[in-house]
Amino acid sequence: MHILVPTKQVPDLVEELFLDDDGTALDPDECDYKLNEFDDQALEEALLLKEQSGGTVTVLALDGDGVNKVLYTALAKGADRAIKLTGPEYTDVQGNLPLAKLYAAAMKRLDYDLVLTGVQGVDDRDGQLGPLLGALLGLPCVCVATGIEADGDTVALHKEYAGGLMASLRVTPPAVLGIQAARQTPRYVAVSKVRQVQQTATLEELEVDDPTPPLSKVLAMAPPETGGGATTLADVDALADVLRDKGVI
């Protein structure tokens, strides 16, 4: 079984975020970026499937600052191949549709059985990368998936629906799965092991391009407005006085 895991770097939301000079995007030179945490879950699930039933795991990522570290870390964790997608300037890729088109262009040149992607990105939260890849590749797609297990020629999994409902499904590869959570916490890899892999492993490069223009464009971004602060009320009588002053009661 050959499993593809597309990944992307996202802003570290723990750190402060800075806008670029145009005010239309985050400044990549000032913001800290890291591997999307849901993509890390997808990678872990792919490695577990490999350990369960054999096969290979290939990790893909768009070229950019810090991407080599992401790919070498994936190799140190147990991935077999790491492919860096090169071509146009990818810092301007906005939205999951152009991202999916770039990934799909690369995947169409590879042989694979499953595509495991994170269920969503922490920078957009729309959860559309998996469905878009399924549509572009002409494959079935199941998202919000957990408990992935190879079972003969099929893959068994659980899918979560609204309201906490769970369904048990069986999918015949090839297919795209959006991973909500791996069966275990993504494995830790020591920095020394990553450095060792950097000295011995080779990152593959695959040139791709998306000639279609984006369907949408960010016109402006701004940090949230700060309010005037809050007032602590001593008791319910003080609250009633405020409501009377406001004309509510």
Order of alpha helices (4+ residues) and beta strands (2+ residues): beta-beta-beta-alpha-beta-alpha-beta-alpha-beta-alpha-beta-beta-beta-beta-alpha-beta-alpha
